[in-house]
Amino acid sequence: MADADLFAPLSSLQWVDREQLKPNDYNPNKVNRENLKLLVQSIMTNGWTLPIVVRPDYTIIDGFHRWTVAGEEPLHTMLKGKVPVVIVRHDDATEDIYGTVTHNRARGTHLLEPMKAIVKRLLDEGKSVQEIGKQLGMKPEEVFRLSDFSRDDFLGMMTKGVKGYSHAELLTKL
């Protein structure tokens, strides 16, 4: 979705059966029970203000906790089992992950272990430290801390294919 049509997701807004949606397998965001109660209260007070962001196969990119509370009473009955969704069409699965993380980071904090798993997955899929940093709003040292790589291995990844860049110069930036 490099040249994203910024209007496309909202033009796909629709109410669908909640059961059609499924959670992704990488969401690093956790919400405690008290905050889920606040989410229900917010929906009851303000109405449903944020649709759930999904892939075309209805896998949730953002909105897992809204989807969760929509399956519980009283919301399930009040919403007649429906939830609002917008569909986002990314070019590959890594863009889905970027979407989940950036939506969440814009609103709060992430748990350490799931974020480590995400960074490792992206690195394993061949994404560069620079791309991960750019896409997830992280500095190289944050990617390094989450990567669990040794400093030497990480420096090797940072300088791979870069001519005229020394490890010493990079060390001063980390």
C-alpha positions as CSV (number, residue, x, y, z in Angstrom):
1,M,0.0,0.0,0.0
2,A,2.9,2.3,-0.8
3,D,0.8,4.8,-2.7
4,A,-2.1,4.5,-0.3
5,D,-5.5,5.8,-1.2
6,L,-6.2,7.5,2.1
7,F,-10.0,7.4,1.5
8,A,-10.2,3.7,0.6
9,P,-10.5,2.2,4.1
10,L,-13.4,4.5,5.2
11,S,-15.2,4.1,1.9
12,S,-15.3,0.4,2.7
13,L,-17.1,0.9,6.0
14,Q,-19.6,-1.8,6.7
15,W,-21.3,-3.5,9.6
16,V,-20.6,-7.3,9.5
17,D,-21.3,-10.2,11.8
18,R,-18.8,-10.2,14.6
19,E,-18.2,-14.0,14.1
20,Q,-16.8,-13.3,10.6
21,L,-13.7,-11.6,12.1
22,K,-10.7,-13.4,13.6
23,P,-7.8,-12.0,15.6
24,N,-4.3,-11.9,14.2
25,D,-1.5,-14.0,15.7
26,Y,0.9,-11.2,16.6
27,N,-0.9,-8.4,18.4
28,P,1.5,-7.1,21.2
29,N,-1.2,-5.0,22.8
30,K,-2.9,-6.2,26.0
31,V,-5.7,-4.4,27.9
32,N,-6.6,-5.2,31.5
33,R,-10.1,-6.0,32.5
34,E,-10.7,-2.6,34.1
35,N,-9.8,-0.8,30.9
36,L,-12.0,-3.2,28.9
37,K,-14.9,-2.0,31.1
38,L,-13.9,1.6,30.2
39,L,-14.0,0.6,26.6
40,V,-17.6,-0.7,27.0
41,Q,-18.5,2.4,28.9
42,S,-17.1,4.6,26.1
43,I,-19.0,2.7,23.4
44,M,-22.2,2.9,25.5
45,T,-21.7,6.7,26.1
46,N,-20.3,7.8,22.7
47,G,-21.5,5.2,20.3
48,W,-19.1,3.2,18.2
49,T,-16.6,5.8,17.0
50,L,-13.7,3.7,15.7
51,P,-14.3,0.8,13.2
52,I,-12.3,-2.4,13.4
53,V,-9.5,-2.5,10.7
54,V,-9.4,-5.8,8.9
55,R,-7.7,-7.5,6.0
56,P,-10.0,-8.7,3.1
57,D,-10.2,-12.1,4.9
58,Y,-11.5,-10.3,8.0
59,T,-8.4,-10.9,10.1
60,I,-8.2,-8.0,12.5
61,I,-5.3,-5.5,12.0
62,D,-6.6,-3.1,14.6
63,G,-9.5,-3.2,17.0
64,F,-9.1,-6.6,18.7
65,H,-10.3,-5.2,22.0
66,R,-13.4,-3.5,20.4
67,W,-14.1,-6.9,18.8
68,T,-13.7,-8.6,22.1
69,V,-16.2,-6.4,24.1
70,A,-18.6,-6.5,21.2
71,G,-19.0,-10.2,21.9
72,E,-20.0,-9.7,25.5
73,E,-23.3,-8.4,26.9
74,P,-24.8,-5.9,26.8
75,L,-23.1,-4.9,23.6
76,H,-23.6,-8.2,21.7
77,T,-27.3,-7.9,22.0
78,M,-27.4,-4.1,21.5
79,L,-25.3,-4.4,18.3
80,K,-27.2,-7.5,17.1
81,G,-23.9,-9.3,16.8
82,K,-22.5,-6.8,14.3
83,V,-19.4,-4.7,14.3
84,P,-18.2,-1.9,12.0
85,V,-15.2,-2.7,9.9
86,V,-13.0,-1.0,7.3
87,I,-11.0,-3.2,4.9
88,V,-7.3,-2.4,4.3
89,R,-5.5,-4.1,1.4
90,H,-1.8,-4.3,2.1
91,D,0.7,-5.7,-0.4
92,D,2.0,-8.3,2.1
93,A,1.7,-9.6,5.7
94,T,4.5,-7.4,7.0
95,E,2.4,-4.3,6.1
96,D,-0.4,-5.9,8.2
97,I,2.0,-6.1,11.2
98,Y,3.2,-2.6,10.6
99,G,-0.5,-1.5,10.7
100,T,-1.2,-3.3,13.9
101,V,1.9,-1.9,15.7
102,T,1.5,1.7,14.5
103,H,-2.2,1.8,15.3
104,N,-1.4,0.6,18.8
105,R,1.8,2.7,19.4
106,A,-0.2,5.8,18.5
107,R,-2.5,5.1,21.4
108,G,-0.5,3.4,24.1
109,T,2.2,0.9,25.1
110,H,3.2,-2.6,24.0
111,L,4.3,-5.6,26.0
112,L,8.0,-6.4,25.6
113,E,7.9,-10.1,24.6
114,P,5.3,-9.7,21.8
115,M,7.3,-6.8,20.4
116,K,10.5,-8.8,20.4
117,A,8.6,-11.6,18.5
118,I,7.4,-9.0,15.9
119,V,10.9,-7.5,15.4
120,K,12.4,-11.0,15.0
121,R,9.7,-12.0,12.6
122,L,10.2,-8.9,10.4
123,L,14.0,-9.5,10.4
124,D,13.5,-13.2,9.6
125,E,11.3,-12.0,6.6
126,G,14.2,-10.0,5.3
127,K,13.1,-6.6,6.4
128,S,16.0,-4.2,7.1
129,V,16.6,-2.5,10.4
130,Q,16.1,0.8,8.7
131,E,12.7,-0.3,7.2
132,I,11.5,-1.7,10.5
133,G,12.5,1.5,12.2
134,K,10.8,3.7,9.6
135,Q,7.6,1.6,9.5
136,L,7.3,1.2,13.3
137,G,8.6,4.6,14.4
138,M,11.6,3.1,16.1
139,K,15.2,4.2,16.3
140,P,17.9,1.6,15.4
141,E,18.8,1.1,19.0
142,E,15.2,0.2,19.9
143,V,15.1,-2.3,17.1
144,F,18.5,-3.6,18.4
145,R,17.1,-4.0,22.0
146,L,14.1,-5.9,20.7
147,S,16.0,-8.1,18.3
148,D,17.9,-10.1,20.9
149,F,20.9,-10.2,18.4
150,S,24.4,-9.8,19.7
151,R,25.8,-6.3,19.1
152,D,28.2,-7.6,16.4
153,D,25.4,-9.4,14.6
154,F,23.3,-6.3,14.7
155,L,26.1,-4.1,13.5
156,G,26.6,-6.6,10.6
157,M,22.9,-6.2,9.7
158,M,23.1,-2.4,9.9
159,T,26.2,-2.2,7.6
160,K,25.3,-5.1,5.2
161,G,25.6,-3.8,1.7
162,V,26.7,-0.3,2.8
163,K,30.1,0.8,1.5
164,G,32.2,3.2,3.5
165,Y,30.4,2.7,6.8
166,S,32.4,1.6,9.7
167,H,31.3,-0.3,12.7
168,A,33.0,2.3,14.9
169,E,30.9,5.1,13.3
170,L,27.7,3.1,13.8
171,L,28.6,2.3,17.4
172,T,28.6,6.0,18.2
173,K,25.0,6.3,17.0
174,L,23.6,3.4,19.0
